[in-house]
Amino acid sequence: MSAASVLRAGAECLELWSERVPPLIELGAKASATDDAAAGRFRDELIAIARGSSEIAARQLRRGLDDLDAFTRSHEGAAEQPRPGGPANDGPANDGPANDSPATDSPAT
């Protein structure tokens, strides 16, 4: 499953780069001609592509972990055992409220 995740991430990143690099090359040529505005746009576009690639990799990693979890989880009692940080919650597991003090019915003064 890890190989499948890497292949999916690689294919998506390749698609992103193949769409966004040709205009980036043009911007790079303009930027090298000492056009400050083009240099700024080149930098911004390059960072945007890197962020997009990072998001793709993170999404595919989460998908791979979900696949691994589903594949290795026993089917007995699976309904009773919630998966911390599963597909419905991409964040860390929530072990309860951060404040362990009991709730009160009176408003704070």
Backbone hydrogen bonds, N-H to C=O, Kabsch-Sander energy under -0.5 kcal/mol:
donor,donor_aa,acceptor,acceptor_aa,energy
5,S,1,M,-2.0
6,V,2,S,-2.2
7,L,3,A,-2.5
8,R,4,A,-2.6
9,A,5,S,-2.6
10,G,6,V,-2.8
11,A,7,L,-2.6
12,E,8,R,-2.4
13,C,9,A,-2.6
14,L,10,G,-2.5
15,E,11,A,-2.1
16,L,12,E,-2.4
17,W,13,C,-2.9
18,S,14,L,-2.5
19,E,15,E,-1.6
20,R,16,L,-2.0
21,V,17,W,-2.5
24,L,20,R,-1.0
25,I,21,V,-2.4
26,E,22,P,-1.5
27,L,23,P,-2.2
28,G,24,L,-2.5
29,A,25,I,-2.0
30,K,26,E,-2.1
31,A,27,L,-2.8
32,S,28,G,-2.0
33,A,29,A,-0.6
33,A,30,K,-0.7
34,T,31,A,-1.1
35,D,30,K,-1.1
36,D,34,T,-0.9
39,A,35,D,-2.3
40,G,36,D,-2.0
41,R,37,A,-2.2
42,F,38,A,-2.8
43,R,39,A,-2.3
44,D,40,G,-2.5
45,E,41,R,-2.7
46,L,42,F,-2.6
47,I,43,R,-2.3
48,A,44,D,-2.2
49,I,45,E,-2.3
50,A,46,L,-2.1
51,R,47,I,-2.6
52,G,48,A,-2.4
53,S,49,I,-2.3
54,S,50,A,-2.1
55,E,51,R,-2.5
56,I,52,G,-2.2
57,A,53,S,-2.4
58,A,54,S,-2.4
59,R,55,E,-2.5
60,Q,56,I,-2.5
61,L,57,A,-2.1
62,R,58,A,-2.4
63,R,59,R,-2.2
64,G,60,Q,-2.6
65,L,61,L,-2.4
66,D,62,R,-2.4
67,D,63,R,-2.6
68,L,64,G,-2.6
69,D,65,L,-2.6
70,A,66,D,-2.6
71,F,67,D,-2.5
72,T,68,L,-2.3
73,R,69,D,-1.6
77,G,75,H,-0.5
78,A,75,H,-0.8
80,E,77,G,-0.6
81,Q,77,G,-0.9
86,G,83,R,-1.5
89,N,86,G,-1.7
95,D,93,A,-0.8
100,D,98,A,-0.7
